[in-house]
Amino acid sequence: MLHWFQALLPKEDNFFRLFDAHAATLVKGAEALRGMMDGGEATPGWCQKIVDHEHEADDVAREVMFAVRRSFITPFDRSDIRGLTDSLDDTIDQMQKTAKVVTLYEMREFAPKMRELADIAVQCGALTVEAISLLPAMRKNHERLNELTEQIAKLESQSDTLYDEGMKALYELHRHDMTGGNTLWFIIGGEIYDHLEKIIDRFEDVANRINGVLVEHL
């Protein structure tokens, strides 16, 4: 009877499988975000892909939280599992918020600095997936994990610079006529820049959560 009961319980490797699946939605979301930034008539399709990946992430997050509640054994502290899951979910949520603005205002053209920020999101996604994949053997992989989280932090710093440069360019484009439609496009452009920069911030939050887990287990 005990053996049968234990077979129904989530195993530690199930959590890592879910973390991998969650991180994969971030990669797919970031790639769709980059596609969206190319603009043109394909933009609505890329927006929908981001929404679809956000829904995938929500499904994984719910599964993780359910597993936490019913599991006697977890790979690390339950609060850390919830924190990591929340930070992964917040990242894809921020991509979805970006797509929502693009859809709402029917945007079809995007500035070069916006595309560069989306490129950084793709890089952060790849680094995050690798970092998550190393968690099952975190003690063995701690040096590489530290390298990966440091790289994400550096990319976040680059995104701050790109944000400033993008906002400056946006202002210069509209500064001579800040009335009517030009003011509106300046505001919309600024909102998109804000969301893009926050996506990178959320990736850094994930990196910080991973660092927190490392500190607890090394």
C-alpha positions as CSV (number, residue, x, y, z in Angstrom):
1,M,0.0,0.0,0.0
2,L,2.8,2.4,0.9
3,H,4.6,1.7,-2.4
4,W,1.4,2.4,-4.3
5,F,0.8,5.7,-2.4
6,Q,4.4,6.8,-3.0
7,A,4.0,6.1,-6.8
8,L,1.3,8.7,-6.9
9,L,3.4,11.4,-5.4
10,P,5.4,13.9,-7.5
11,K,9.1,13.0,-7.8
12,E,11.9,15.6,-7.6
13,D,12.7,15.2,-11.2
14,N,9.1,16.1,-12.1
15,F,9.8,19.6,-10.7
16,F,12.9,20.0,-12.9
17,R,10.9,18.8,-15.9
18,L,8.3,21.5,-15.2
19,F,11.0,24.1,-14.7
20,D,12.5,23.2,-18.1
21,A,9.0,23.4,-19.7
22,H,8.4,26.8,-18.1
23,A,11.7,28.2,-19.3
24,A,11.1,26.9,-22.8
25,T,8.0,29.1,-23.0
26,L,10.2,32.1,-22.3
27,V,12.4,31.2,-25.3
28,K,9.5,30.7,-27.6
29,G,7.9,34.0,-26.3
30,A,11.2,35.9,-26.8
31,E,11.5,34.6,-30.3
32,A,8.0,35.6,-31.1
33,L,8.7,39.0,-29.6
34,R,11.6,39.4,-31.9
35,G,9.5,38.4,-34.9
36,M,6.9,40.9,-33.8
37,M,9.6,43.7,-33.8
38,D,10.2,43.1,-37.5
39,G,6.8,44.7,-38.1
40,G,4.7,44.5,-41.2
41,E,1.5,42.5,-41.8
42,A,2.9,39.5,-39.8
43,T,2.8,41.5,-36.6
44,P,-0.7,40.3,-35.4
45,G,0.4,36.7,-35.9
46,W,3.5,37.1,-33.8
47,C,1.4,38.8,-31.1
48,Q,-0.9,35.8,-31.0
49,K,2.0,33.5,-30.6
50,I,3.2,35.4,-27.6
51,V,-0.3,35.1,-26.1
52,D,-0.3,31.4,-26.8
53,H,3.1,30.9,-25.1
54,E,1.9,32.9,-22.1
55,H,-1.0,30.5,-21.8
56,E,1.4,27.5,-22.0
57,A,3.4,29.1,-19.2
58,D,0.3,29.6,-17.0
59,D,-0.5,25.9,-17.5
60,V,3.0,24.9,-16.3
61,A,2.9,27.3,-13.4
62,R,-0.4,25.8,-12.2
63,E,1.0,22.3,-12.4
64,V,4.1,23.4,-10.4
65,M,2.0,24.9,-7.7
66,F,-0.3,21.8,-7.5
67,A,2.8,19.6,-7.2
68,V,4.2,21.8,-4.4
69,R,1.0,21.4,-2.4
70,R,0.8,17.6,-2.8
71,S,4.4,16.6,-2.6
72,F,6.3,15.4,0.5
73,I,9.6,15.8,-1.3
74,T,10.8,18.8,-3.2
75,P,14.2,19.5,-4.8
76,F,14.6,22.6,-2.7
77,D,12.7,24.9,-0.4
78,R,9.0,25.3,-1.3
79,S,9.2,29.1,-1.1
80,D,12.1,29.0,-3.6
81,I,10.1,26.9,-5.9
82,R,7.2,29.3,-5.8
83,G,9.6,32.2,-6.2
84,L,11.3,30.8,-9.2
85,T,8.0,29.8,-10.8
86,D,6.6,33.3,-10.2
87,S,9.6,35.0,-11.7
88,L,9.5,32.8,-14.8
89,D,5.8,33.5,-15.2
90,D,6.3,37.3,-14.7
91,T,8.8,37.3,-17.6
92,I,6.4,35.8,-20.1
93,D,3.6,37.9,-18.7
94,Q,5.7,41.0,-19.5
95,M,6.1,39.8,-23.1
96,Q,2.3,39.4,-23.3
97,K,1.8,43.0,-22.0
98,T,4.1,44.2,-24.8
99,A,2.1,42.3,-27.4
100,K,-1.1,43.7,-25.9
101,V,0.1,47.3,-26.5
102,V,1.2,46.5,-30.0
103,T,-2.2,44.9,-30.7
104,L,-4.2,47.7,-29.1
105,Y,-2.6,50.4,-31.1
106,E,-2.2,48.3,-34.3
107,M,1.5,48.9,-34.5
108,R,3.3,47.7,-37.6
109,E,6.6,49.6,-37.4
110,F,9.2,49.5,-34.7
111,A,12.4,51.4,-34.0
112,P,15.9,49.8,-34.3
113,K,16.5,50.0,-30.6
114,M,13.3,48.2,-29.9
115,R,14.6,45.3,-32.1
116,E,17.9,45.4,-30.2
117,L,16.0,45.0,-26.9
118,A,14.1,42.1,-28.3
119,D,17.5,40.6,-29.4
120,I,18.6,40.8,-25.8
121,A,15.4,39.1,-24.7
122,V,16.2,36.2,-27.0
123,Q,19.7,36.0,-25.6
124,C,18.4,36.0,-22.0
125,G,15.9,33.3,-22.9
126,A,18.7,31.0,-24.1
127,L,20.8,31.7,-21.0
128,T,17.8,31.0,-18.8
129,V,17.0,27.7,-20.4
130,E,20.6,26.5,-20.0
131,A,20.7,27.7,-16.3
132,I,17.4,25.9,-15.5
133,S,18.6,22.7,-17.1
134,L,21.6,22.7,-14.8
135,L,19.6,22.9,-11.6
136,P,19.3,19.1,-11.0
137,A,23.0,19.0,-10.5
138,M,23.5,22.5,-9.1
139,R,26.4,21.7,-6.9
140,K,28.4,20.2,-9.8
141,N,27.3,23.0,-12.1
142,H,27.6,26.0,-9.7
143,E,30.4,27.7,-11.6
144,R,28.6,27.6,-14.9
145,L,25.4,28.7,-13.2
146,N,27.2,31.7,-11.8
147,E,28.5,32.5,-15.3
148,L,25.1,32.3,-16.8
149,T,23.4,34.6,-14.2
150,E,26.3,37.1,-14.5
151,Q,25.7,37.2,-18.3
152,I,22.1,37.9,-17.8
153,A,22.9,40.7,-15.3
154,K,25.3,42.2,-17.9
155,L,22.6,42.0,-20.6
156,E,20.2,43.8,-18.2
157,S,22.7,46.6,-17.9
158,Q,23.0,46.8,-21.7
159,S,19.2,47.0,-21.9
160,D,19.2,50.0,-19.6
161,T,21.5,51.8,-22.0
162,L,19.5,50.8,-25.1
163,Y,16.3,52.0,-23.4
164,D,17.9,55.4,-22.7
165,E,19.2,55.6,-26.3
166,G,15.8,54.5,-27.7
167,M,13.8,57.0,-25.7
168,K,16.3,59.8,-26.7
169,A,15.9,58.9,-30.4
170,L,12.1,58.8,-30.0
171,Y,12.1,62.2,-28.4
172,E,14.4,63.7,-31.1
173,L,12.0,62.3,-33.8
174,H,9.0,64.0,-32.3
175,R,10.5,67.0,-30.4
176,H,9.7,69.6,-33.1
177,D,6.0,68.7,-33.2
178,M,4.7,67.4,-29.9
179,T,1.1,68.0,-30.7
180,G,-1.8,65.8,-31.8
181,G,-0.8,62.5,-33.4
182,N,2.9,63.0,-32.8
183,T,2.4,63.2,-29.1
184,L,0.3,60.1,-29.2
185,W,3.0,58.1,-31.0
186,F,5.7,59.4,-28.7
187,I,3.6,58.1,-25.7
188,I,3.0,54.7,-27.4
189,G,6.6,54.3,-28.4
190,G,7.7,55.1,-24.8
191,E,5.2,52.5,-23.5
192,I,6.7,49.8,-25.8
193,Y,10.2,50.7,-24.7
194,D,9.1,50.5,-21.1
195,H,7.7,47.0,-21.5
196,L,10.7,45.8,-23.5
197,E,13.1,47.0,-20.8
198,K,11.0,45.4,-18.1
199,I,11.1,42.0,-19.9
200,I,14.9,42.1,-19.4
201,D,14.4,43.1,-15.8
202,R,12.2,40.0,-15.3
203,F,14.9,37.8,-16.8
204,E,17.3,39.2,-14.2
205,D,14.8,38.4,-11.5
206,V,14.9,34.8,-12.7
207,A,18.7,34.9,-12.5
208,N,18.5,36.3,-9.0
209,R,16.1,33.5,-7.9
210,I,18.6,30.9,-9.3
211,N,21.4,32.6,-7.4
212,G,19.3,32.4,-4.2
213,V,18.8,28.7,-4.6
214,L,22.5,28.2,-5.2
215,V,23.3,30.1,-2.0
216,E,21.0,27.8,0.0
217,H,22.4,24.6,-1.4
218,L,26.2,25.1,-1.7
